[in-house]
């Protein structure tokens, strides 16, 4: 069962955009979810992102990132946890 560490999303500036963060944990594992607006004003970036997803991304769309809090704090994004430190026992 998740434990929610914030009652509301934490809003913070990132360049020209406002991003939103939510922190929670499952057992002893802390996680973070980040929401950020997809920049459709930068044509090259918009084209690249649209190609990634296979359709033209409209305005008011968000990227959603989910990661372990320790990865976010260290800058080692999406790094798997050390062996034996997973949030789910997969050795059954």
C-alpha positions in Angstrom: 0.0 0.0 0.0 1.5 3.4 -1.0 2.1 6.1 1.6 1.5 9.6 0.2 4.1 12.2 1.4 2.3 15.2 -0.1 -1.3 16.3 0.0 -1.0 18.3 -3.2 1.4 18.4 -6.1 4.5 20.5 -5.5 4.8 23.1 -8.3 8.3 24.4 -9.3 9.7 26.3 -12.2 11.8 24.6 -14.8 13.0 27.0 -17.5 9.9 28.7 -19.0 7.6 26.0 -17.7 6.0 25.1 -14.3 6.4 21.5 -13.4 4.6 19.4 -10.8 6.0 16.8 -8.4 4.3 14.2 -6.2 6.2 12.0 -3.7 5.1 8.7 -2.3 6.6 5.5 -1.0 5.8 1.8 -1.1 7.3 -0.1 1.9 10.7 1.4 2.4 11.1 2.6 -1.2 10.6 6.3 -2.0 9.3 7.3 -5.5 8.6 10.5 -7.4 6.2 11.4 -10.2 6.9 14.5 -12.3 4.6 16.2 -14.7 6.0 18.7 -17.2 4.5 20.5 -20.2 5.7 19.3 -23.6 7.3 22.3 -25.3 5.5 22.7 -28.7 6.9 26.1 -29.3 10.4 24.7 -30.1 9.7 23.2 -33.6 12.6 20.8 -33.6 11.9 19.4 -30.2 8.2 19.2 -30.9 8.9 17.3 -34.1 11.3 14.9 -32.4 8.8 14.2 -29.6 5.9 13.8 -32.0 8.0 11.3 -34.0 8.8 9.4 -30.8 5.1 8.8 -30.0 3.9 8.5 -33.5 1.4 11.4 -33.7 1.5 15.2 -33.6 1.5 16.2 -30.0 -1.2 18.9 -29.4 -0.9 21.8 -26.9 -1.5 21.3 -23.2 0.2 17.8 -23.2 2.4 16.6 -20.4 5.4 14.3 -20.0 5.0 12.0 -17.0 8.2 10.7 -15.4 8.2 8.1 -12.6 11.4 7.2 -10.8 13.0 6.3 -7.5 13.6 9.4 -5.3 17.2 8.5 -4.8 17.8 8.5 -8.6 16.1 11.9 -8.9 18.2 13.4 -6.1 21.5 11.9 -7.4 20.8 12.7 -11.1 21.1 9.0 -12.1 17.7 8.9 -13.6 16.0 5.5 -14.2 18.9 3.5 -12.7 17.6 0.1 -11.4 18.0 -0.5 -7.7 20.9 -2.6 -6.5 20.3 -6.4 -6.5 18.2 -7.4 -3.5 16.8 -3.8 -3.0 13.8 -4.1 -5.2 10.3 -3.1 -4.0 9.0 -6.4 -5.1 10.4 -9.8 -4.2 11.0 -11.5 -7.6 12.8 -14.6 -6.3 9.7 -16.6 -5.6 
